[in-house]
Amino acid sequence: MVKNNIIRVEGVNIGIKDIDPKRYVSLTDITKKKNSEEPRFVIINWLRNRNTVEFLGIWEKIHNPNFNRVGFDTVRSNAGLNSFTLSPSKWIEEMPKGDCI
């Protein structure tokens, strides 16, 4: 069963979706507090941060048996560099692939 809720935090509506048995919170809605016009830029900058990439890697290792650990090593080694970029779609497309467990 899918159930949608909205909570209001510091003047911003944040969408929450319950898909049994998991709960998902909209990161885009959260970032609207920082940049209401272009919240995607907040997420893009967040994904450039080495600590964020490390967190995502740990989360994937725990929850995703098909996590591409070899591909992740390349991403992790470049995270934080001025030339490094990572988008949510790039993460979703590239990281789950692979046979490494």
Backbone bond lengths (Angstrom), bond angles and torsions (degrees), N, CA, C in turn:
res aa  C-N    CA-C-N  psi(-1)  N-CA   C-N-CA  omega(-1)  CA-C   N-CA-C  phi
1 M - - - 1.442 - - 1.529 108.66 -
2 V 1.331 117.02 134.51 1.450 123.07 177.13 1.521 108.64 -102.36
3 K 1.330 115.42 130.61 1.449 120.65 179.44 1.524 107.86 -132.85
4 N 1.332 116.70 127.21 1.451 121.72 179.52 1.524 109.91 -104.59
5 N 1.316 115.71 136.31 1.457 122.48 176.29 1.517 108.53 -134.22
6 I 1.293 115.51 161.44 1.463 121.64 174.25 1.515 107.48 -131.71
7 I 1.330 115.13 132.97 1.453 119.91 171.52 1.525 107.17 -115.97
8 R 1.300 116.36 152.90 1.463 121.04 179.43 1.527 107.84 -112.10
9 V 1.337 115.45 121.67 1.452 121.72 -178.79 1.522 108.69 -127.36
10 E 1.315 116.38 120.38 1.461 122.47 179.49 1.527 111.50 48.86
11 G 1.320 116.16 43.72 1.457 121.61 175.53 1.516 115.94 81.98
12 V 1.321 117.85 6.17 1.467 121.70 -178.61 1.525 109.08 -118.01
13 N 1.341 116.34 130.87 1.465 121.05 174.37 1.522 109.19 -79.26
14 I 1.333 115.54 128.38 1.462 121.53 -179.39 1.519 108.57 -120.97
15 G 1.322 115.02 121.86 1.456 120.88 -179.77 1.514 112.01 -77.41
16 I 1.323 115.01 138.32 1.459 122.61 175.99 1.522 107.03 -128.29
17 K 1.311 115.27 130.89 1.462 119.93 179.97 1.515 108.80 -121.41
18 D 1.321 116.04 123.92 1.455 121.99 175.14 1.519 108.39 -99.15
19 I 1.321 114.98 118.31 1.460 121.71 173.36 1.517 104.65 -121.65
20 D 1.339 115.38 104.71 1.464 121.22 -171.16 1.517 111.65 -42.02
21 P 1.300 118.20 129.92 1.458 129.53 -4.19 1.535 111.92 -99.66
22 K 1.321 119.00 21.54 1.466 121.36 -173.11 1.519 112.17 -107.37
23 R 1.320 114.82 156.29 1.465 122.37 178.71 1.530 108.24 -121.15
24 Y 1.335 115.32 133.80 1.455 121.90 -179.91 1.526 109.20 -121.33
25 V 1.323 116.04 134.98 1.458 122.46 179.59 1.530 107.52 -113.45
26 S 1.317 116.91 136.56 1.454 121.49 -177.81 1.528 111.53 -75.04
27 L 1.334 116.02 110.46 1.462 120.18 175.95 1.529 110.94 -66.08
28 T 1.317 116.08 -35.20 1.471 119.41 178.91 1.519 110.21 -60.95
29 D 1.320 117.17 -42.60 1.463 120.16 178.12 1.531 111.05 -63.27
30 I 1.324 117.17 -40.31 1.463 120.76 179.50 1.525 110.58 -62.61
31 T 1.315 117.23 -41.32 1.465 120.52 -176.92 1.527 112.81 -70.99
32 K 1.325 117.14 -14.24 1.470 119.57 178.35 1.525 111.65 -64.08
33 K 1.313 117.93 -20.11 1.470 121.31 175.69 1.530 109.69 -65.21
34 K 1.314 116.39 -37.47 1.461 121.65 -178.23 1.531 111.86 -83.93
35 N 1.328 116.82 -40.36 1.461 120.92 -177.56 1.526 108.44 -147.95
36 S 1.323 116.51 92.41 1.464 120.72 -175.14 1.524 112.73 -70.37
37 E 1.311 117.92 -24.96 1.479 121.50 -178.25 1.531 111.75 -79.84
38 E 1.316 117.24 -41.88 1.477 121.95 -176.40 1.536 110.37 -136.09
39 P 1.328 118.05 69.43 1.470 119.51 -177.19 1.523 113.28 -62.58
40 R 1.302 117.63 -22.78 1.470 120.09 -179.19 1.521 112.08 -62.54
41 F 1.351 116.77 -29.67 1.458 119.26 179.45 1.524 111.89 -68.01
42 V 1.318 117.09 -31.44 1.466 120.47 176.13 1.528 109.04 -64.61
43 I 1.319 116.82 -43.53 1.469 121.07 179.73 1.522 110.35 -66.69
44 I 1.321 117.71 -42.15 1.471 121.15 178.60 1.526 110.23 -59.74
45 N 1.330 117.40 -45.31 1.466 120.46 178.91 1.523 111.40 -66.03
46 W 1.312 117.00 -38.64 1.456 121.59 177.76 1.531 110.34 -61.12
47 L 1.343 116.23 -41.03 1.465 120.55 -178.76 1.528 112.98 -72.07
48 R 1.306 118.67 -13.62 1.471 121.54 176.90 1.522 111.02 -79.48
49 N 1.316 117.23 -18.59 1.453 122.62 -174.25 1.525 111.00 -74.69
50 R 1.318 116.56 131.24 1.466 121.50 -177.99 1.531 111.94 -60.09
51 N 1.330 117.52 -39.31 1.468 120.28 179.95 1.526 111.73 -64.53
52 T 1.319 116.86 -37.26 1.467 120.77 177.30 1.521 110.21 -64.24
53 V 1.331 116.73 -45.12 1.468 121.25 179.74 1.527 109.91 -62.18
54 E 1.331 117.39 -41.75 1.470 120.43 177.31 1.526 110.90 -60.47
55 F 1.339 116.68 -44.65 1.464 120.95 178.74 1.528 110.78 -60.05
56 L 1.334 116.55 -46.72 1.468 120.14 179.77 1.525 111.32 -60.27
57 G 1.332 116.56 -40.03 1.458 120.49 178.88 1.522 112.24 -63.21
58 I 1.318 116.86 -43.06 1.470 120.59 178.41 1.522 110.27 -64.11
59 W 1.333 116.15 -44.58 1.462 120.27 -179.99 1.529 110.28 -59.79
60 E 1.336 116.72 -46.18 1.470 120.63 -179.28 1.531 111.53 -63.80
61 K 1.324 117.18 -40.82 1.468 119.93 179.70 1.524 111.25 -60.58
62 I 1.321 115.97 -35.25 1.467 120.42 -179.62 1.524 111.54 -76.99
63 H 1.336 117.86 -40.64 1.464 122.03 -168.63 1.528 115.86 -106.55
64 N 1.320 118.70 -11.28 1.458 120.39 -173.66 1.529 110.16 -124.76
65 P 1.327 117.63 103.56 1.470 119.70 -179.31 1.526 113.11 -66.97
66 N 1.335 118.17 -18.32 1.462 121.41 179.21 1.528 112.55 -100.80
67 F 1.319 117.02 18.88 1.459 121.30 -178.53 1.524 110.59 -60.81
68 N 1.317 115.22 132.54 1.465 122.04 -179.18 1.533 109.02 -83.24
69 R 1.315 116.45 86.32 1.465 121.14 -176.26 1.523 112.16 -66.93
70 V 1.318 117.86 -34.56 1.466 120.70 178.87 1.529 109.80 -66.55
71 G 1.324 116.65 -46.44 1.461 120.52 176.63 1.512 111.79 -62.27
72 F 1.337 116.28 -36.40 1.452 120.46 179.20 1.522 111.55 -64.35
73 D 1.317 117.61 -37.99 1.464 120.15 179.50 1.527 111.13 -58.53
74 T 1.329 116.69 -38.26 1.461 120.54 177.08 1.518 110.69 -66.52
75 V 1.314 116.95 -45.58 1.466 121.01 178.56 1.519 109.95 -60.86
76 R 1.315 117.40 -47.10 1.467 121.60 -178.15 1.525 111.78 -61.35
77 S 1.324 117.37 -39.73 1.471 119.81 -178.24 1.529 112.04 -68.32
78 N 1.329 117.35 -24.37 1.467 120.92 179.97 1.527 113.50 -96.15
79 A 1.315 117.57 -15.52 1.468 121.50 -177.34 1.522 110.51 -58.68
80 G 1.320 115.20 136.56 1.454 121.11 178.69 1.517 114.04 93.05
81 L 1.345 117.92 -16.97 1.457 120.10 177.22 1.529 109.76 -71.39
82 N 1.315 117.16 151.74 1.465 120.52 179.45 1.525 112.31 -58.76
83 S 1.319 117.34 -31.59 1.464 120.91 -177.84 1.528 113.37 -85.56
84 F 1.322 117.90 -4.90 1.467 122.02 -175.24 1.521 111.64 -79.12
85 T 1.320 116.07 132.25 1.465 122.18 172.00 1.521 108.27 -136.20
86 L 1.313 114.79 147.08 1.458 121.14 177.18 1.515 107.55 -149.41
87 S 1.312 116.33 129.13 1.464 121.08 177.45 1.527 108.31 -110.28
88 P 1.327 116.96 159.94 1.466 118.49 175.87 1.525 112.25 -57.20
89 S 1.327 117.30 -41.33 1.468 118.78 -178.86 1.525 111.50 -66.43
90 K 1.335 117.45 -37.04 1.467 119.52 178.05 1.526 109.83 -64.79
91 W 1.331 117.48 -42.29 1.464 120.87 178.11 1.528 110.34 -60.07
92 I 1.327 116.73 -47.81 1.463 121.67 -177.56 1.525 111.14 -63.69
93 E 1.315 117.17 -40.05 1.467 121.40 -177.40 1.525 112.60 -72.90
94 E 1.323 117.93 -38.07 1.457 120.29 -170.43 1.520 115.29 -98.69
95 M 1.309 118.64 -34.39 1.450 119.56 -171.77 1.530 114.80 -76.95
96 P 1.326 121.80 -36.27 1.464 118.81 -178.51 1.514 114.22 -70.98
97 K 1.331 117.66 -19.78 1.449 120.65 -175.26 1.522 111.08 -73.40
98 G 1.293 115.77 158.77 1.454 120.55 175.85 1.510 111.93 114.64
99 D 1.314 114.45 157.88 1.466 120.31 -179.16 1.517 112.47 -100.15
100 C 1.327 117.15 -0.83 1.461 120.18 -177.85 1.516 109.74 -74.20
101 I 1.301 116.02 129.30 1.470 120.79 177.55 1.514 108.57 -124.50
